[in-house]
Amino acid sequence: MKNLYLLFFVLFLSACSKEKLYGPFNLKNGQEVELLVDHRYASLNETLLILPQNKQADASLRGFADRKPGYIYRVKARFTIIENPPADGSDRWFDFLRIVSENKYQGTEAFDMTLVGSFIPGGTAILLRKKEDKYYIGENLELTYTTPAVKAQLEEIWQNFLEVQKSWEDKKPIQPKWRSVKATVTHDPNNFGKAYLVQRVDFVN
């Protein structure tokens, strides 16, 4: 009987050891990990690091609805991988679980973000929006500006968005005027955590 129990135990350990591992960090599907979330929300320079390795996490973080620009977070998340991802989607990501720590970013260096870019699927798209004479990326991230010239550039992008939108409504679609537009921004000290201050706008025709 002892030998039978020992056999079952060995088989159990063998099954556990054969559980599939994924990616450079050998993660199990459903494994809980700790991540370091960057302060540069929605930027080209945004990073997501896995801890304690302190290396690029190699997958996106989903479900972190309360994230605020300008804050550095340590969070718990669950690694998820699926066998049959959609054609335009990833087969792996991290699902947000809870915040471990939240710290306000104290630096002042600039970083870049996309205002117009090419996406798959969909092609070239204008991400800038305007509500009540204020400019936004997404629903709530406001873009303020350093000079009237920068404001005029943001307005030009917005007017082109309206032109493109109308062309689709008229069933005579046109593309945006630029292949890409990049904004160089900092955290707005007058509206920290809710706005970026646009320093410069660069157009690529």
Sequence and secondary structure as in RCSB ss.txt:
>XXXX:A:sequence
MKNLYLLFFVLFLSACSKEKLYGPFNLKNGQEVELLVDHRYASLNETLLILPQNKQADASLRGFADRKPGYIYRV
KARFTIIENPPADGSDRWFDFLRIVSENKYQGTEAFDMTLVGSFIPGGTAILLRKKEDKYYIGENLELTYTTPAV
KAQLEEIWQNFLEVQKSWEDKKPIQPKWRSVKATVTHDPNNFGKAYLVQRVDFVN
>XXXX:A:secstr
 HHHHHHHHHHHHHHHHTS  BTTTTB TT EEEEEE S TT TT  EEEETTTEE SSEEE  TT  TTEEEEE
EEEEEE SS  TTS SEEEEEEEEEEEEE      EEEEEEEEETTTEEEE EEEETTEEEETTTEEEEESSHHH
HHHHHHHHHHHHHHHHHHHTT     S SEEEEEEEE GGGTTTEEEEEEEEEE 
